[in-house]
């Protein structure tokens, strides 16, 4: 189950999923990949961690984040537009409530491979469930080409490239991509992964209201 949480809904959850995803990002992005990004008290963050951001957080039974990603609307300044606009050469850079940016996709590398695979699959289904609920038509972002193939394409979600491969400041190959959000795509991904149940969890109080 994926916690779907923002600053405005964090009080609906037990524990602290927003803190947990910042901690996991520090492990994955700063400690392992050596990105040059802001940190504080073993948490990674940037200027797009603000009230407009939504987080998808996969937590284990102890409440520890083992997988996470961030979603952010493009109707305000966002990372692809401000930091990586040179990667987008095939289309105009999106700026609309119908297109959101996905970023900070992290999975705990210490987990067994089958567990990591399941978390990846639930996170991408979470992208689609969130997108359909919010009226989103596309999710864009900066990606490693290999991650695109292993995370999205392998699980039935085709990626449209928005420009050519470039290099990050850290020397990694990066590219801008776009993912179409539709019920047809969700159906295809569910068939590919075998996950047919809804994966998003919107908080304990929400669940209690639905049960009442």
KABELRA-V314586 format. One line per field, one symbol per residue. phi: phi as a letter, one per 30 degrees, with the letter a starting at -180 (. if undefined). psi: psi as a letter, one per 30 degrees, with the letter a starting at -180 (. if undefined). A space follows every 50 residues. Layout:
phi=???
psi=???
//
This chain:
phi=.cdcbbedcdddcdibddeeddddddddccddcidcbdbahibcabdcdb dddcbcbccdddicdcaaabbbdcdbebdeddcbdddcbcbdddaaddbc ccahdbbdddddedddeddeddddddedddeddcidcbcclcbdeddedd ccddcjcdccdclcdbbdedjddbadbbcdcadddeddddddciccddcd bckddddddddd
psi=kkkjklefgfffklaieeeeeeeeeeeeeeeefhkilklkhhkklafgia ffkkkjjjkaffgkkfkllkkkkgglkleeeeehfffjfflkkkilffkl kklhjkkjfflleeeeeeeeeeeeeeeeeeeefggkflkllklkeeeeee eeefggjkkkkfalkaklefgkkllklkkkjleeeeeeeeeefgjflkfk kgleeeeeeef.
//
